[in-house]
Every structure is written in structure tokens, then in C-alpha cells.
């Protein structure tokens, strides 16, 4: 078990080498630290610069479990701890549908366009999976994963923990794209890059320093040409 995610017999390394092998050969998303909604959007990215190839970091259920593991600290603790057994194709399809909707809404946000009805409906539908409420526990039968020390027991309406996590990503999108931070959502200005980020300072134009360096080098080379 790492970061509290339990995945049955494969808990220690998500497949005892399956993901480990994939992660050695398949690039991981280059940007981290964004709101969960953008972290999901950014699981599709270009690797290799302007002439690089598009990579999908959520191509298999195993890769979904890896992504959930990497972001475990950002999710509600209870569902993370209760996620037993590997993710299914249905789980993967749900996260990919949400990713598509969040990418479209992020694009519209940056372009200052109205949000599309289909994308909004998809995000809102997923957000309902995160519905929860606090209860007073009996002090004996409540799983530690569902409560904090001396705090209430948290119950979720959705029994599938991974769907609760899907809902948490959708809630992140609702909060980001309807709150004050929506004004700072940006698409990376580097040619060929498809990543989104929340601008942390006024002059930030790139998702990562690598994209900024690539643009500056290209600009410098153009200026040196006779």
C-alpha cells in the first residue's frame, strides 16, 4: 500500500511490475500541482516538443490506478483507502469521458466562450457521485478510513469508491471553472503543447519551464538567421 490506496493483492506496486514496466517506457505527464480537474485534462500531452507525439496516460485501467495513486493526497481519504481490486474498463471509460468534458470546458474558459451544454451536463452528472454527509459514529464499527480523529464519520451516496474519486475530480472542475480562479486558467502558449494550467503569476505563459525554454530557443534561432 502506498499513500493509502488499496488494490487487493496488487496493492504494493499496482500490478507487481505491470505499471512499473509501463512507466519506464511511457512518459508521464510533465506538469503537476494543478487542480485535480486540470491534472486529469493533462493526462493527454505531447512528448518530444513541436514534432513530438501525443501521449495518453490513461490508456488502460492499470494506468488509471497509477494516476489515482499519484494523486491520492488530493482525494478524500475514505474512498481512496476503500478502493479494492483493480480499476475496470468501465472506471476508465468514466474518467476518459470526464476528461473530454473538462478539456472542452477549459478550452471555452480560455477562449471566454459560453460553456457547452453537453460538457456541462457530463461534469455535473459526475459531480453528483461525490455526494457525502457526516454522521456521528458508534465509536467501534466505523472504519478509520471514513473519519478523522475525534471527527464525524463521512458517508458517500455512491458505493463504488473509484466513482466517488471521479466525482471529486468533477467537483474540482466545477469549483475551478465557476470560481474566481477561472480567470487564471490558461492554455500553454508553446506551439504544439496541449496542456492547461492555472496562472500563478502575471507573466506566466507556459505550462512548464521546458516549454518556455523551447520557445525562447526557437525565437533566438530565428533572430540569428540572415
N, C-alpha and C positions, 0 to 999 in steps of 0.2 A: 504494500500500500504506500503511495506517495501522495502527499497533500490531501489525504483523506478519501480519495476516490477508491471504491471497492469494485472490482470487476471479476468477482469469482476467483477461479484458480489462476487467472491471468493477472491478478492484481498487481504484482510487483513491477512488471515491465510491459504491460499491455500486450501480451501475446508471447512472452518469453522469446523475444528476438524478432518477431514479425515486424513490429513497428520500428524496433531498433535498426533493423536492416534497411527498412524503407527510409528512415530518417537520415541514414548515412548516404543514401544515393539521391534522395529527393530533397530539393531545397525547402527550407521552412520560410514562412512569411517574414520579410525583412523588417517590418515595422511592428512595434509592440507598445503597450502603455496607453492605447486609445480606449474610449468607451467600448463596452462589450459589443455593441451593435456594429461599430466600425471594425473591431477585431474580426468579427465574422465576415463582413464585407471583404476585408483584406486577405481572406484565405484564397482569393484568386489574385495572382500577381504576375508580373513579368520578371523573369530571371534572365540576366545577361545583357541588360541595357537596352538601347533602342532597337537592336536587331535580335533581342532575346526571344524566348518562347514563353507562352502563357502557362502558368503552373496552377493546378487546382490542389490545394492542400486538404480538401475534403472530398477525395475521390472514392473512398471506401469507408465502411463503418469503423474499421480499425483506426483510420486517420481521424475520424470524428472523436473517438475515445482519446486519442493523443491530444487533440485540440482542447477537449474538455479538461484533461489533466493539466495542460499547460496554463489554463485559466481558472483552475479550481479556486484560488483565493478570491476571485471576483464574484463567485456564485454563492447562493445561500448554502450554508454548511450542511443542513439536513439532507436535502436531495443529493448533494454530492456524495455524502457518506453512504447513502442507501442505494446508489446506482450499482446493482449487482448484475453480473453477466455481461457479455459484450453488447455493444450497440448493434442494432439491427438495420437492415436496409430501409425499413420504414422510418427509423430515427434519422438516418442520413438524409432521406428524401425531405423530411420536415425541415431540417436545418438548411438544406440547399434551397428550398422554396423561400424560407425566410430571408436567406442571404440575397436572393434575387430581388425580393421586395425592398429590402433595406438599401440595396445598391441603387435601385431606381429612385427611391425617396431621397437618398443622399445626392444623386445627380440633380434632381429637381431642386433640392435645397440650395446647392451651389449655384445653379442657374437662376435661382429666385423665381421658379415656376410653381404653379399650384401642384399639390401632391395628387398623383393619380389615384382614382378610386380603387382599382384592383390592388395596388400595392398597399394602400392604407388598410383595406379590408384584410389582407393577408397578415399584416403586422398586428392589427387589433385582435384578430382571431387567435394568433399565437400568444399575445399578451395575456389573454384570459387564462391560459394554462398556469400562470404564476399566482393565481388567486390563493390567498392564505389567510389565516386568522390565528390569534393567540388564545390559548386555553390555560387554565390552572391545572397542572398535572397532579397525579396522586402521589408523586414522590418515589414510586417504586417501579412502575411498569413503563415509564416513559424513556424512550431511547435517548441517550446522551446527544446523539446527532441532531435531535429535534429541539434542543433547548440550550440556553446558555446558563452559566452558574447562577442559581437563585433567580432565574428568569422564567418566563412562561414557556409552555410547550407550544411550538408552532405546528399547525396542521395545514396541509395543502389539499385543495379540492381535487387536483389531478393525482392519481395514484402512481403514475409512471414517473420516476424521478428524472429521467432524461427529458421528458416533455416539460417538466417544471423548469429545467435548465433552459430549454428552448424558450419558454415563456419569459424567463429572466432576461434573455438576450433581446426579446421583443420589447419588454418594458424599458430596457436601456435605450432602444431606438425611439420609443415614444417620448421618453424624457429628453433625449438629445434633440430630436427634430421638432419638438414643440416648445422647448425651453429657451432660455436666453443664449445658451451655447450654440444654438443653430446658426447664429450669425458668424460663428468662427469655424464652421465646417468648411473644409477646403478639399478640392481635388489637387493632387500633386501637379505642379506646373511643368515637370520634366517631360519632354516628348517620350511617348511610349509607356509611361507609367500609368497605372490604373488604380492607385491607392488613394484612400481618403484619410484625412486627419483633422483633428481639432487644433486650430492655430493657437499656439501658446504665447506668441509674441507678434507684434505688428508686422515685422519684416519677414516672417517665415513664409516661404513659398514652396518648400519641398517636404516630402514625407520623411526623408532621411538625409543625412549629410552626403551619402553616396550619390543620390540623385542630384543634389546641388553641385557636387564636385564634377559630375559628368557634364552638366550643362555649362559650368564655367570653363571646363577644358575645351568643349566644343566651341564656345564663344571665342576663347583665346586663339584656337587654331584658325577660325575664320578670319580673325583680325590680322593674323600673320601672313595670310595668303596675299601674293602680289596682285 
